[in-house]
Amino acid sequence: MLLVDDVVVYIGEAKGSKGLRGRLLSKHLSGDDNHAIQRAFKEQFPDRFLRREHMKVHVCARWLVVPDPARTSALERLLIWLYKPEWNRT
């Protein structure tokens, strides 16, 4: 989950060899301006450097390790249903 000032705004799963760290760095923080987290702060912080600095202070990640990969997508859907995060709706 990604939280902005302690509010859950996005829930997603991280697969692949790079895992969560790789996904956060390559998609969320360094991703192109059309990615959800970039879009969320683009208007307020048009300068990419200032945007990234803002995200470092106000955005945090929390995660669960799910030992059974077959259950990961079901858990993701359940958490999205429970929290109804804003960035999962856009």
C-alpha positions as CSV (number, residue, x, y, z in Angstrom):
1,M,0.0,0.0,0.0
2,L,1.0,3.5,-0.6
3,L,0.0,6.1,1.9
4,V,0.0,9.9,1.6
5,D,0.1,11.5,5.1
6,D,-1.2,8.2,6.6
7,V,-4.1,7.8,4.1
8,V,-4.2,4.7,1.9
9,V,-4.2,5.9,-1.7
10,Y,-3.0,2.9,-3.7
11,I,-2.8,-0.9,-3.3
12,G,-0.9,-3.1,-5.7
13,E,1.2,-6.2,-5.8
14,A,4.9,-6.3,-6.6
15,K,6.0,-9.3,-8.7
16,G,9.2,-10.2,-10.4
17,S,12.9,-10.3,-9.6
18,K,13.1,-6.6,-8.5
19,G,10.2,-7.0,-6.0
20,L,8.7,-4.1,-4.0
21,R,11.9,-2.0,-3.9
22,G,12.3,-2.2,-7.7
23,R,8.7,-1.4,-8.3
24,L,8.7,1.6,-6.0
25,L,11.9,3.0,-7.5
26,S,11.2,2.3,-11.2
27,K,7.5,2.8,-11.4
28,H,6.3,5.0,-8.6
29,L,9.2,7.4,-7.9
30,S,11.1,7.4,-11.2
31,G,8.2,6.4,-13.5
32,D,6.9,8.6,-16.3
33,D,4.6,11.5,-15.6
34,N,1.5,9.4,-16.5
35,H,2.0,7.0,-13.6
36,A,-0.6,7.4,-10.8
37,I,1.8,8.8,-8.2
38,Q,3.4,11.2,-10.6
39,R,0.0,12.4,-11.9
40,A,-1.2,13.0,-8.3
41,F,1.5,15.5,-7.6
42,K,2.3,16.8,-11.1
43,E,0.0,19.9,-10.9
44,Q,1.2,20.9,-7.4
45,F,4.8,20.2,-8.2
46,P,5.5,20.6,-12.0
47,D,9.2,20.4,-11.3
48,R,10.1,16.7,-11.2
49,F,12.8,17.2,-8.6
50,L,10.6,19.1,-6.2
51,R,7.8,16.5,-6.8
52,R,10.1,13.7,-5.9
53,E,11.3,15.5,-2.7
54,H,7.7,16.0,-1.7
55,M,7.0,12.3,-2.2
56,K,9.9,11.3,-0.1
57,V,8.5,13.2,2.9
58,H,4.7,12.6,2.5
59,V,4.4,9.1,0.8
60,C,5.2,5.9,2.6
61,A,4.8,2.2,1.8
62,R,3.5,-0.6,3.9
63,W,3.5,-4.2,2.8
64,L,2.6,-7.7,3.6
65,V,4.7,-10.7,2.5
66,V,2.3,-13.3,1.1
67,P,4.0,-16.7,1.1
68,D,1.4,-18.2,-1.3
69,P,1.6,-16.4,-4.7
70,A,-1.8,-17.9,-5.6
71,R,-3.4,-15.8,-2.9
72,T,-1.7,-12.5,-3.7
73,S,-4.2,-11.2,-6.3
74,A,-7.2,-12.1,-4.1
75,L,-5.7,-10.3,-1.2
76,E,-5.0,-7.3,-3.4
77,R,-8.6,-7.2,-4.6
78,L,-9.9,-7.6,-1.0
79,L,-7.7,-4.7,0.3
80,I,-8.8,-2.5,-2.6
81,W,-12.5,-3.3,-1.8
82,L,-11.9,-2.5,1.9
83,Y,-9.9,0.7,1.6
84,K,-11.2,2.0,-1.7
85,P,-8.0,3.8,-2.4
86,E,-8.3,6.9,-4.7
87,W,-5.4,6.0,-7.1
88,N,-6.9,2.5,-7.8
89,R,-10.0,4.2,-9.1
90,T,-8.4,6.4,-11.7
